[in-house]
Amino acid sequence: PDGQEGAVMKFQFKQQPYQADAVAAVVRVFAGQSCRKSWKGYRGMNTNQYAKTYEQEAYALLKTLAAIPAPSNHEEKRAAFCLEWLRNQGVSQAYIDEAQNVVIPFGVTQENPVAVVMAHMDVVFEDQEALPVREEEERLYAPGVGDDTANLTVLLMAARYLSQSCAVPRDMGVLLVCNTGE
């Protein structure tokens, strides 16, 4: 909306790469077993190396996501983008459920308990057109960029890391969920 910039998110990738800690926290749930396949030169990267190597890509993804309108109860455009992005990254198990959540299961079985890590896709702005995104001095200004679009970016990057490293859950399944609503 005119004159409303929403939340402000400051990024200091060189001093504190936010996604390194977030990706590492999600990945620690897993055993960390890797497959032998090579993926974009990424083979064998730990979470901190991954976050540092792909920080600019994560930042660009955040800017793209921040511009996609996702008013509460109408997150279809953002959900479709997330699913397409995941599939383009090789995360083939991702799907959109009946509530329009983007669900990415890892090691989910009926026998194991399940941990759920979520980031919501909606913003409280009713816009249906592209949202304004402005960058000034390492700060992004956009409706909802800090609540919860930055976490959504981390969740997507973590899903790609986990999928491409063939991480296998230890004693539980994990659902990463880009959820609708709050």
Backbone hydrogen bonds in HBPLUS format (Angstrom, degrees):
<---DONOR---> <-ACCEPTOR-->    atom                        ^
c    i                          cat <-CA-CA->   ^        H-A-AA   ^      H-
h    n   atom  resd res      DA  || num        DHA   H-A  angle D-A-AA Bond
n    s   type  num  typ     dist DA aas  dist angle  dist       angle   num
A0004-GLN N   A0001-PRO O   3.17 MM   3  5.55 166.0  2.19 127.7 130.3     1
A0009-MET N   A0140-LEU O   3.41 MM 131  5.67 167.5  2.42 154.0 157.6     2
A0140-LEU N   A0009-MET O   3.17 MM 131  5.67 169.7  2.18 157.4 158.7     3
A0011-PHE N   A0138-GLU O   3.07 MM 127  5.71 173.9  2.08 170.1 172.1     4
A0016-GLN N   A0012-GLN O   2.78 MM   4  5.70 166.5  1.80 170.4 174.9     5
A0020-ALA N   A0017-PRO O   3.01 MM   3  5.58 141.6  2.16 114.4 124.8     6
A0022-ALA N   A0018-TYR O   3.34 MM   4  6.57 168.9  2.35 150.6 153.9     7
A0023-VAL N   A0019-GLN O   2.75 MM   4  5.62 167.0  1.77 147.6 152.3     8
A0024-ALA N   A0020-ALA O   2.99 MM   4  5.92 159.3  2.03 140.6 147.4     9
A0025-ALA N   A0021-ASP O   2.94 MM   4  6.08 152.5  2.01 143.7 150.8    10
A0026-VAL N   A0022-ALA O   3.14 MM   4  6.42 159.2  2.18 150.3 154.7    11
A0027-VAL N   A0023-VAL O   2.89 MM   4  6.08 168.1  1.91 158.1 161.9    12
A0028-ARG N   A0024-ALA O   2.93 MM   4  5.99 145.2  2.05 147.4 155.2    13
A0029-VAL N   A0026-VAL O   3.30 MM   3  5.94 160.6  2.34 114.2 119.5    14
A0030-PHE N   A0027-VAL O   2.83 MM   3  5.51 160.3  1.87 123.3 129.7    15
A0031-ALA N   A0168-VAL O   2.93 MM 137  5.61 162.3  1.96 144.5 149.1    16
A0042-TYR N   A0039-TRP O   2.78 MM   3  5.42 157.1  1.83 127.1 134.4    17
A0045-MET N   A0042-TYR O   3.14 MM   3  5.85 152.4  2.22 150.6 149.3    18
A0050-TYR N   A0046-ASN O   2.89 MM   4  6.10 160.3  1.93 156.8 163.2    19
A0051-ALA N   A0047-THR O   2.89 MM   4  6.08 165.8  1.91 151.0 154.2    20
A0052-LYS N   A0048-ASN O   3.01 MM   4  6.16 163.1  2.04 147.4 152.0    21
A0053-THR N   A0049-GLN O   2.84 MM   4  5.92 164.6  1.86 151.0 156.0    22
A0054-TYR N   A0050-TYR O   2.93 MM   4  6.00 157.1  1.98 152.8 158.4    23
A0058-ALA N   A0054-TYR O   2.88 MM   4  6.16 154.9  1.94 152.8 160.3    24
A0059-TYR N   A0055-GLU O   2.91 MM   4  6.13 153.4  1.98 145.1 152.4    25
A0060-ALA N   A0056-GLN O   2.94 MM   4  6.16 157.4  1.99 145.2 150.8    26
A0061-LEU N   A0057-GLU O   2.87 MM   4  6.09 153.5  1.94 146.0 153.8    27
A0062-LEU N   A0058-ALA O   2.86 MM   4  6.12 153.4  1.93 146.6 153.8    28
A0063-LYS N   A0059-TYR O   3.02 MM   4  6.35 158.3  2.07 147.8 153.0    29
A0064-THR N   A0060-ALA O   2.97 MM   4  6.23 154.3  2.04 146.2 153.4    30
A0065-LEU N   A0061-LEU O   2.84 MM   4  6.06 170.8  1.85 157.2 159.5    31
A0066-ALA N   A0062-LEU O   2.85 MM   4  5.96 159.9  1.89 151.3 157.2    32
A0067-ALA N   A0064-THR O   3.19 MM   3  5.47 139.7  2.36 103.3 113.8    33
A0068-ILE N   A0065-LEU O   3.06 MM   3  5.35 149.4  2.16 108.4 117.5    34
A0131-LEU N   A0067-ALA O   2.77 MM  64  4.42 160.1  1.81 126.0 130.4    35
A0123-VAL N   A0070-ALA O   2.78 MM  53  5.68 149.4  1.87 143.5 147.5    36
A0074-HIS N   A0071-PRO O   2.78 MM   3  5.25 146.2  1.89 148.8 147.7    37
A0079-ALA N   A0075-GLU O   2.86 MM   4  6.02 162.8  1.89 162.5 168.4    38
A0080-ALA N   A0076-GLU O   2.88 MM   4  6.00 163.5  1.91 150.3 154.6    39
A0081-PHE N   A0077-LYS O   3.03 MM   4  6.23 156.8  2.09 142.6 149.1    40
A0082-CYS N   A0078-ARG O   2.89 MM   4  6.12 166.3  1.90 152.2 155.7    41
A0083-LEU N   A0079-ALA O   2.95 MM   4  6.18 167.6  1.96 156.3 159.1    42
A0084-GLU N   A0080-ALA O   2.97 MM   4  6.11 166.2  1.99 149.3 153.6    43
A0085-TRP N   A0081-PHE O   2.80 MM   4  5.97 163.7  1.83 157.3 162.2    44
A0086-LEU N   A0082-CYS O   2.91 MM   4  6.08 166.3  1.93 152.2 155.8    45
A0087-ARG N   A0083-LEU O   2.94 MM   4  6.15 167.1  1.96 153.7 157.2    46
A0088-ASN N   A0084-GLU O   2.89 MM   4  6.07 155.9  1.95 148.9 155.9    47
A0089-GLN N   A0085-TRP O   3.05 MM   4  6.30 127.5  2.34 139.6 153.4    48
A0089-GLN N   A0086-LEU O   3.00 MM   3  5.06 136.0  2.19  98.0 111.0    49
A0091-VAL N   A0086-LEU O   2.93 MM   5  5.16 161.8  1.96 148.2 142.3    50
A0090-GLY N   A0087-ARG O   3.03 MM   3  5.07 161.7  2.07 105.9 110.7    51
A0094-ALA N   A0091-VAL O   3.47 MM   3  6.14 170.3  2.48 116.8 119.4    52
A0095-TYR N   A0103-VAL O   3.00 MM   8  5.45 150.1  2.09 146.3 155.8    53
A0103-VAL N   A0095-TYR O   2.75 MM   8  5.45 165.9  1.77 170.3 172.0    54
A0097-ASP N   A0101-ASN O   2.92 MM   4  5.51 153.0  2.00 153.7 160.3    55
A0100-GLN N   A0097-ASP O   2.96 MM   3  5.26 161.1  2.00 117.3 120.4    56
A0102-VAL N   A0178-CYS O   2.94 MM  76  4.93 165.4  1.96 142.1 143.3    57
A0178-CYS N   A0102-VAL O   2.83 MM  76  4.93 162.9  1.86 150.3 154.7    58
A0104-ILE N   A0176-LEU O   2.78 MM  72  5.02 153.2  1.85 161.4 165.5    59
A0176-LEU N   A0104-ILE O   2.99 MM  72  5.02 176.0  1.99 139.1 139.5    60
A0106-PHE N   A0174-VAL O   2.76 MM  68  5.14 146.8  1.87 160.6 168.4    61
A0174-VAL N   A0106-PHE O   2.83 MM  68  5.14 163.3  1.86 153.0 158.7    62
A0173-GLY N   A0113-PRO O   2.82 MM  60  6.19 160.9  1.86 161.7 163.4    63
A0115-ALA N   A0173-GLY O   2.88 MM  58  6.29 160.3  1.92 152.1 153.4    64
A0175-LEU N   A0115-ALA O   2.87 MM  60  6.30 158.6  1.91 159.8 166.5    65
A0117-VAL N   A0175-LEU O   2.91 MM  58  6.29 163.3  1.94 161.5 166.2    66
A0177-VAL N   A0117-VAL O   2.87 MM  60  6.22 157.7  1.92 156.0 160.0    67
A0119-ALA N   A0177-VAL O   3.05 MM  58  6.55 147.2  2.16 161.4 168.9    68
A0179-ASN N   A0119-ALA O   2.99 MM  60  6.13 136.9  2.18 130.9 141.3    69
A0121-MET N   A0179-ASN O   2.80 MM  58  5.88 158.8  1.85 168.3 167.3    70
A0134-ARG N   A0141-TYR O   2.85 MM   7  5.02 158.3  1.90 145.1 152.3    71
A0141-TYR N   A0134-ARG O   2.66 MM   7  5.02 158.5  1.70 157.5 162.6    72
A0136-GLU N   A0139-ARG O   2.85 MM   3  5.20 155.3  1.91 146.5 154.6    73
A0139-ARG N   A0136-GLU O   2.91 MM   3  5.20 135.2  2.11 109.9 123.6    74
A0145-VAL N   A0142-ALA O   3.28 MM   3  5.41 170.6  2.29 126.4 123.9    75
A0149-THR N   A0144-GLY O   3.23 MM   5  6.19 167.1  2.25 171.5 168.1    76
A0150-ALA N   A0145-VAL O   3.00 MM   5  5.95 129.1  2.27 142.1 151.6    77
A0152-LEU N   A0148-ASP O   2.93 MM   4  6.23 148.8  2.03 149.9 160.0    78
A0153-THR N   A0149-THR O   2.99 MM   4  6.22 151.0  2.07 145.8 152.4    79
A0154-VAL N   A0150-ALA O   3.12 MM   4  6.48 156.8  2.18 145.2 150.8    80
A0155-LEU N   A0151-ASN O   2.89 MM   4  6.13 159.2  1.93 149.1 154.8    81
A0156-LEU N   A0152-LEU O   2.99 MM   4  6.26 158.7  2.04 149.7 154.5    82
A0157-MET N   A0153-THR O   2.96 MM   4  6.21 165.2  1.98 154.1 158.2    83
A0158-ALA N   A0154-VAL O   2.83 MM   4  5.99 154.2  1.90 150.4 158.0    84
A0159-ALA N   A0155-LEU O   2.90 MM   4  6.12 152.9  1.97 145.4 152.9    85
A0160-ARG N   A0156-LEU O   3.05 MM   4  6.36 157.4  2.11 149.1 154.4    86
A0161-TYR N   A0157-MET O   3.02 MM   4  6.26 164.8  2.04 147.1 151.3    87
A0162-LEU N   A0158-ALA O   2.85 MM   4  6.05 172.3  1.86 157.9 159.5    88
A0163-SER N   A0159-ALA O   2.92 MM   4  5.97 162.7  1.95 147.6 153.0    89
A0164-GLN N   A0160-ARG O   2.89 MM   4  5.93 170.1  1.90 156.2 159.3    90
A0165-SER N   A0161-TYR O   2.91 MM   4  5.93 136.6  2.11 144.9 155.8    91
A0167-ALA N   A0162-LEU O   3.23 MM   5  5.40 158.2  2.28 152.6 156.5    92
A0166-CYS N   A0163-SER O   3.26 MM   3  5.24 156.2  2.32  99.6 106.3    93
